[in-house]
């Protein structure tokens, strides 16, 4: 797995949504690449910090824009 592929799969990995083969490749890459390990730690830290914000902390237009961007990036655009 290349680093670019790793980055694309981080959200699915954290959500437990990777199929077993992809998860194995992801974890194998993680064991070999310090840079991707740091990236994963940064994403986890960001998710944790954002999860602690009250829902009304972010104005609705900004929240909707961010959610839309994340959904498009993760291929979950409805």
C-alpha positions in Angstrom: 0.0 0.0 0.0 1.2 3.5 -0.8 0.9 6.4 1.6 -1.7 8.1 -0.6 -3.9 5.0 -0.4 -3.4 4.9 3.4 -4.6 8.5 3.8 -7.7 7.8 1.7 -8.6 4.8 3.9 -8.0 6.4 7.4 -11.7 7.4 8.0 -12.9 3.9 7.0 -10.3 2.3 9.2 -11.3 4.4 12.2 -15.0 3.6 11.5 -14.2 -0.1 11.3 -15.5 -0.2 7.8 -12.6 -1.8 5.9 -12.9 -5.3 4.6 -10.5 -7.7 6.2 -8.0 -7.7 3.3 -7.9 -3.9 3.1 -7.5 -3.6 6.9 -4.6 -6.1 6.9 -2.9 -4.0 4.2 -3.6 -0.8 6.1 -2.2 -2.3 9.4 0.9 -3.7 7.5 1.6 -0.3 6.0 1.1 1.3 9.4 3.8 -1.0 10.9 6.3 0.1 8.2 5.6 3.8 7.8 6.3 6.2 10.7 4.8 9.1 8.7 1.5 7.4 8.2 1.5 6.5 11.9 1.9 10.2 12.8 -0.9 11.1 10.4 -3.2 8.5 11.9 -2.4 9.9 15.4 -3.2 13.4 14.2 -6.5 12.3 12.7 -7.4 10.5 16.0 -6.5 13.6 18.0 -8.6 15.9 15.7 -11.6 13.6 15.8 -11.4 13.4 19.6 -11.1 17.2 19.9 -14.0 17.8 17.6 -16.1 15.3 19.4 -15.8 17.3 22.6 -17.3 20.4 21.0 -20.9 21.0 21.8 -23.1 20.6 18.7 -24.2 24.2 18.8 -20.6 25.5 18.9 -20.3 25.5 15.1 -22.9 27.6 13.2 -25.2 25.4 11.1 -24.0 26.7 7.7 -20.4 25.9 8.6 -21.3 22.6 10.0 -23.3 21.6 6.9 -20.4 22.7 4.7 -17.9 20.6 6.6 -20.1 17.5 6.8 -20.7 17.8 3.0 -16.9 18.1 2.4 -16.2 15.0 4.6 -18.9 13.0 2.9 -17.6 13.8 -0.6 -14.0 13.0 0.4 -15.0 9.7 1.9 -17.2 8.8 -1.0 -20.4 8.9 1.2 -22.0 11.7 -0.7 -25.8 11.1 -0.5 
